[in-house]
């Protein structure tokens, strides 16, 4: 998938899937670390930590396959297969989506 051009809609869908996957990883991590903090036994069963590590590695691989090399708020530059659309139009669409997301998060 890394070398295959995607439409903007396909890429957006993939990003939403990654976001949901990251939310699940975060919830699982919080639950596991809470259990570890309140556990009186040592060593803590490593199986749950291995599952968490596997989930993180899967997420990282999936992200890299989409061309994402950093999980920051900076722009993600990925080639799209959008016939008839200029780079400026794609930039404006990206800006619109970003602005809408910021507005949704702020209120």
Residue pairs with C-beta under 8 A, 6 or more apart in sequence:
1 65
1 66
2 64
2 65
2 66
2 67
5 79
5 80
5 81
6 14
6 78
6 80
6 81
7 80
7 81
7 82
8 80
8 82
8 90
8 93
11 66
11 78
11 80
12 97
14 66
15 66
18 59
18 62
18 63
18 66
18 68
21 55
21 58
21 59
21 62
22 59
24 55
25 52
25 55
25 56
25 59
28 51
28 52
28 55
29 52
32 48
32 49
32 52
35 44
35 48
36 44
63 71
66 78
67 76
67 77
67 78
68 76
75 94
80 90
82 90
